[in-house]
């Protein structure tokens, strides 16, 4: 998004995180002013009167790009905040190019993120059990330890070889006597006692399924007895503070002495806040939250565990560990019951994480006969081809364009984002809808896809992606030699600036979709599967549920599948994480599955570059590969430049 | 020990811990002066010139019984020390009755304690293994996680299903690459990886066996590959600060909010210092110390684990947990390899700890045909009767008299203690030997037993324990109406005061030995075993190796066994702890054994009181039960009062 270029004086670039909204403003503009100019939400009860101290922001990296700390700020911020680089947006003036992080506490409104997923049928088979026991009392002539008496009762109730940890041994004597020898005992799947409560009233059992994405984190709170989904919530991955993309975060982790610790603690603390919020909503005690399942890409997996991701960045991209892991919540500092279990699903390879495995579990790809495809679109896109239950997977660096990043007016799917768009072929007028129905602030992933497809259909861009200005409308501009198409004029936007698609934006989308196409196409070729043999194409990921299947095919993100085969499945990884939370069978299935996925390293494919280059065209250099798409496009104003 | 009563002015009582040496001094005497008067060692490089700051002591409980902190002390002590009640002995003047604890760091010389034990044959079968591995490298086309590659190599080497903890997953990537894919992997008996080291040079494996007694703590450092005993060392149990006897410590643990934590931390920190010293002696890294076995009585066991001992003090005396436990060193804060294992041997009952179990393992009582007896003498004495491999055990509160406590000039077995003594029947002169061969400071357990037996033999006391003054010598005195026998005159002692056995001391010994006799006798009766059917009587414990079998029988500590059947076995509990450290077989044996010991609660025995009362006499009210002893005594000046 572009600042007010009209004003006189030197300009500085400002980049608001985690939204990734950026643009230019005059030197000396306050951070709060700049945020309002760009439609970025910052809380401020006093309305900029410099008294409430609520508009806290963090100046990232170089602190000298803004005005020094004022005496008022010193009064309103704690020493700790000041040393952490916290500033008040209303009193901080921009002096140079800066990156400003807006903490959750300083936000107004919430992000709209994809947290609902595909629903599948499976048996509820939770791993945590609670039973009420009446423990007999020891006598002087028949002495037994407390644990021996409890063990005997548990064995009578069918729990073989119950295990007592040191913590439980410590709590047992008092809990037993407080409840006059009546207790509620909580056991996990290994018959390890993980909780003791006095009395005879059975208390609830809750579990949490988590999907840690590079960009967003989704949490699902379940009642483990009924299986019911009680709450779900999501947040931006707070590690974004250390870099939007995975490589920057890997770099941070091994460049700085405390880098890995920073990233680890940031996600743990962020999750803890989210958990606290979820529990607070329902008035649930953290002690009744006994199990948490975690999926994520391999880097997120490593960072969550505080395992160096360094070797994931260089060939042969080796993870430290890829099996499933069970870790006591206390060991990771996660705010559930301290003896609760954090179950990390297995990962497949350096580039294919447990989120992909979870998406397979949710789509049941491993159970389907025939050929089926799953794409989990994100900054890295994982593509899984299942051919008669044999699974082949690859990962491609699709970049963050579909998440609204690296796009001039791109933004994540939150308030004010254009999520759907249509262009009138004769007037070039744009009809669109925003997420909240209000004024537009920017464009999110699905909106960008719609716009590129519509621009192609209306001849605004040709098959090579080049913008062709139409003299009949004032929607075309050139700025510093770069063509842009005006989606909405400044007079109708939140910021007062035009919302545009630039030539560079089109190129970004071309690169992203070409990477995904190439991965899909090589997977199909290597398995000798033709595109019309594919039965279903499941598209999961951040924009999975808003996507227009025809538009996504029109830009050539994957081979020329029939529209009705393309099924948006939302956050399938989150759904898989929930299944593993609720079912021991699915958990075992995940472990077996992880050992039976063939990973294809695209970088090792000789045809990769030529395939990729051909796929940069919209929909593809070889149009004969896209008969279904061409049938539609040929009815429109589609321009082919040979 | 008695202060200098001759001096004028008000007297105060002072009690030095952990020795338990106590007596009276004038008000205004410095702590250092008082310590020297009583022969208690306190370091002080400057010799009392108030400049070196080395003579640190801790004023226990009431801090107002001494002079306020002086400006010099403020300069020589840290704030932390001052708030912990640390004072300098040379500048602190006694104002009221006080208890002074002398930390290890402020001591001169060392305690002589029983740490060597019985040696038995068993197979070395350590639980920790180290292997050198060459881990293949992953390739881009054949990607594997680091852990998968290591696992494969370990499986090839015969380690089934090796387990990776989070810590190992964290260390693996860097360790693997630092050693260019050569590593030393350390595994425990469950094939859990507990250490990774770069390179190919096999490093050592050490283990530590510990015996935590109420009064003393013994440690044995072993090389787990050769089994060799490298070092052994011992210390006073620093919990003595919170009370000499078990009941006082239990009281502290549940009376004060932080009481249990105090006791737990005190033993952990004390052990850590001892471990550091042991490792320092040999230049061994704590990371190579992978396993530690711990035995102790049930209260010591609970306090070491920070489990409340509260319910051990009241019927039905229930321990929290009695099975064996394996705990990560890190979880307890023990200064060995953080992933090393602390193995707690099982306990038998509230009054029969794992120390008793270990003593059985060491004496192999459970393998012996016929009838055998084991007595582990301490503040609580455990008595085990084995009849054709069936084990019956009881515990009796024998009190600390045999450890030198509650005896006027009693002291523990350290420098200056009279450990052996003989009385000339005609002159009543006492011949004695001290532990260091120097001047006498007090009398330790074995010395007290010798003196009581000799006093009985020479007619100084009669069978009821009453002292009969002999006018022919100046060795008899009366002080405040209590008779005493002077063992050594003040002119020849360290303190300048007489060393005596008082009428009260005799009573203490009578009570202690009566308790042990009663336990032994009831055990024998309940199994229908006659005393002459016993094949061996193993006497373990603090004074086990110094004891004179005849004297101990003369006072009637147990039934009238033939002298050659009485075998001192020293610290058998420590030996058992070492066996469990060195052999997986013995460890398994311990677990089985703990389930097959019949515990007899003496308090529930109807005959207990009448048996006990009869056993108060020396050797016993019914002399016909002691034919062998009587044969010896009748040759002497033994006086029977009917």
Interface residues (C-beta under 8 A of the other chain):
Chain A: X137 X138 X139 X140 X141 X143 X144 X145 X146 X147 X148 X164 X166 X169 X170 X172 X173 X174 X177 X305 X306 X307 X308 X310 X311 X315 X316 X317 X318 X319 X320 X321 X322 X323 X325 X327 X331 X332 X347 X349 X350 X599 X601 X603 X604
Chain B: X137 X138 X139 X140 X141 X143 X144 X145 X146 X147 X148 X164 X166 X169 X170 X172 X173 X174 X177 X305 X306 X307 X308 X310 X311 X315 X316 X317 X318 X319 X320 X321 X322 X323 X325 X327 X331 X332 X347 X349 X350 X599 X601 X603 X604
